[in-house]
Amino acid sequence: MAGLEAALVRRSQDLRLLQQHACGRDLVVISRISAGLPLAKGAYDPVLWIETTEVTEADIQETLEDLWLAVTPAPPMSGNALP
């Protein structure tokens, strides 16, 4: 029992350290990995959305490029390419 309690104390210390230094988005990714959940498939996963009414030109161009990339067919894989 003492070994489990010591492991829990170490884990709690590690999590507190991560919370102090990681941004919110990284914490979501770390949480999903540690829970065995699949990682989000890009910046447009609703779990990672940060709602705001502020729009900048940089947001618009990057979003348009990502959307076009999402609908562009992938090139065929050659026989020696990794999956």
C-alpha positions as CSV (number, residue, x, y, z in Angstrom):
1,M,0.0,0.0,0.0
2,A,2.8,2.4,0.8
3,G,4.3,1.9,-2.7
4,L,1.0,2.8,-4.3
5,E,0.7,5.9,-2.1
6,A,4.2,7.0,-3.0
7,A,3.5,6.5,-6.7
8,L,0.3,8.6,-6.3
9,V,2.3,11.4,-4.6
10,R,4.9,11.4,-7.4
11,R,2.2,11.4,-10.1
12,S,0.4,14.3,-8.4
13,Q,3.6,16.3,-8.2
14,D,4.3,15.6,-11.9
15,L,0.7,16.8,-12.9
16,R,1.1,20.0,-10.8
17,L,4.4,20.7,-12.6
18,L,2.8,20.2,-16.0
19,Q,-0.1,22.5,-15.1
20,Q,2.3,25.3,-14.2
21,H,4.2,25.1,-17.4
22,A,2.0,23.8,-20.2
23,C,-0.5,25.8,-22.1
24,G,-4.2,24.7,-22.1
25,R,-4.1,23.0,-25.4
26,D,-1.1,20.9,-24.4
27,L,-2.9,19.9,-21.2
28,V,-5.8,18.7,-23.3
29,V,-3.4,16.6,-25.5
30,I,-1.6,15.2,-22.4
31,S,-5.0,14.4,-20.7
32,R,-6.2,12.5,-23.8
33,I,-3.0,10.5,-24.1
34,S,-3.0,9.6,-20.4
35,A,-6.6,8.6,-20.6
36,G,-6.0,6.4,-23.7
37,L,-8.2,8.5,-25.9
38,P,-7.3,9.2,-29.5
39,L,-5.6,12.4,-30.3
40,A,-7.4,15.2,-32.0
41,K,-7.2,15.3,-35.8
42,G,-6.0,18.8,-36.2
43,A,-6.7,22.3,-34.9
44,Y,-10.4,22.0,-35.8
45,D,-11.3,19.4,-33.2
46,P,-14.0,20.9,-31.1
47,V,-12.2,19.8,-27.9
48,L,-9.4,22.2,-28.8
49,W,-11.5,25.1,-29.9
50,I,-11.1,28.4,-28.0
51,E,-14.1,30.5,-28.7
52,T,-13.6,34.2,-29.5
53,T,-15.2,36.8,-31.6
54,E,-11.8,38.3,-32.6
55,V,-10.7,37.5,-36.1
56,T,-7.3,38.4,-37.6
57,E,-6.1,38.1,-41.2
58,A,-3.7,35.4,-40.1
59,D,-6.5,33.3,-38.8
60,I,-8.4,33.6,-42.0
61,Q,-5.6,32.6,-44.4
62,E,-4.4,29.7,-42.2
63,T,-8.0,28.4,-41.9
64,L,-8.6,28.6,-45.7
65,E,-5.3,26.8,-46.4
66,D,-6.2,24.1,-43.8
67,L,-9.7,23.7,-45.3
68,W,-8.4,23.3,-48.9
69,L,-5.8,20.8,-47.6
70,A,-8.6,18.8,-46.0
71,V,-10.5,18.4,-49.3
72,T,-7.5,17.8,-51.5
73,P,-7.0,14.1,-52.3
74,A,-3.8,12.6,-51.0
75,P,-1.3,11.5,-53.6
76,P,-1.1,7.8,-54.2
77,M,1.4,5.9,-52.0
78,S,4.3,4.2,-53.7
79,G,5.2,0.7,-52.8
80,N,8.1,1.7,-50.5
81,A,6.2,4.4,-48.6
82,L,5.3,3.9,-44.9
83,P,1.6,3.9,-44.1
